[in-house]
Amino acid sequence: METTTMERLQMATDSYGAVVRYGNLVIATSYSWHKGGVYGNDACIYHLTETPSENPWQGKSFIECGLELIKQADQIFPDDGHALAWALANLPEA
């Protein structure tokens, strides 16, 4: 089980990627080198594993709460837009 936070994902993502909150989910894509010498964007969907504090001055905010990886694309995309489109089409049912 891979866990992280939205804050960590944002710090690890360059300008060719994106980290987007979608309700209690987070969609992340980053640009990097992949096996076979291919550069491109991956796509991952995470779900929230902790409840954010309603008061931002006490407890954890959304970006500090734990996230668990629930789905990852098995293909590489030419850009972040295509990666985000895959993620939006593959969101779990609410």
C-alpha positions in Angstrom: 0.0 0.0 0.0 1.5 3.3 -1.1 0.6 6.3 1.0 1.5 10.0 0.7 -0.1 13.4 1.2 -1.3 16.0 -1.4 1.5 18.3 0.0 4.2 15.7 -0.8 2.7 15.1 -4.3 2.8 18.8 -5.0 6.4 19.1 -3.9 7.4 16.2 -6.2 5.6 17.5 -9.3 7.2 19.8 -11.8 5.5 22.2 -14.2 4.8 19.4 -16.7 2.5 17.6 -14.1 -0.5 18.4 -12.0 -2.0 17.5 -8.6 -5.8 18.1 -8.4 -8.2 17.6 -5.6 -11.5 16.0 -6.7 -13.8 15.7 -3.6 -12.1 13.1 -1.3 -9.9 12.0 -4.2 -6.6 13.4 -5.5 -5.5 13.0 -9.1 -1.8 13.3 -9.8 0.3 13.2 -12.9 4.1 13.8 -13.3 6.4 13.9 -16.2 9.4 11.6 -16.0 11.5 8.9 -17.8 10.0 5.5 -18.0 11.3 2.0 -18.9 12.3 1.7 -22.5 13.6 5.3 -22.7 10.2 6.8 -22.9 9.4 10.3 -21.4 5.8 11.1 -20.6 3.2 11.6 -17.9 1.9 8.9 -15.6 -1.5 9.1 -13.9 -2.5 8.1 -10.4 -5.7 8.3 -8.3 -5.5 8.5 -4.5 -8.2 8.6 -1.9 -8.2 10.3 1.5 -7.5 8.1 4.5 -7.9 10.7 7.2 -10.5 13.4 7.9 -9.3 16.9 7.5 -9.9 19.4 10.4 -12.7 21.9 9.8 -10.5 24.5 11.6 -7.3 25.1 9.5 -5.5 26.3 12.6 -6.1 23.0 14.5 -5.4 19.5 13.2 -4.5 18.6 9.6 -5.7 20.4 6.5 -6.7 18.4 3.4 -3.2 18.7 1.9 -1.6 17.2 5.1 -4.0 14.2 5.4 -2.9 10.8 4.3 -3.7 9.5 0.8 -3.7 5.9 -0.4 -3.0 5.0 -4.1 -6.1 3.3 -5.5 -5.5 3.3 -9.2 -2.6 3.9 -11.5 -2.5 4.0 -15.3 -0.7 1.2 -17.1 0.3 3.5 -19.9 2.3 6.6 -20.4 0.7 9.8 -21.7 2.1 12.5 -24.0 1.2 15.3 -21.6 -0.6 16.1 -18.3 -3.9 16.8 -20.0 -4.2 13.3 -21.4 -3.2 11.9 -18.1 -5.9 13.9 -16.3 -8.5 12.8 -18.9 -7.6 9.2 -18.2 -7.9 9.7 -14.4 -11.3 11.5 -14.7 -12.6 8.7 -16.9 -11.4 6.1 -14.3 -12.6 7.6 -11.1 -14.2 5.1 -8.6 -17.9 5.2 -8.3 -19.1 7.3 -5.3 
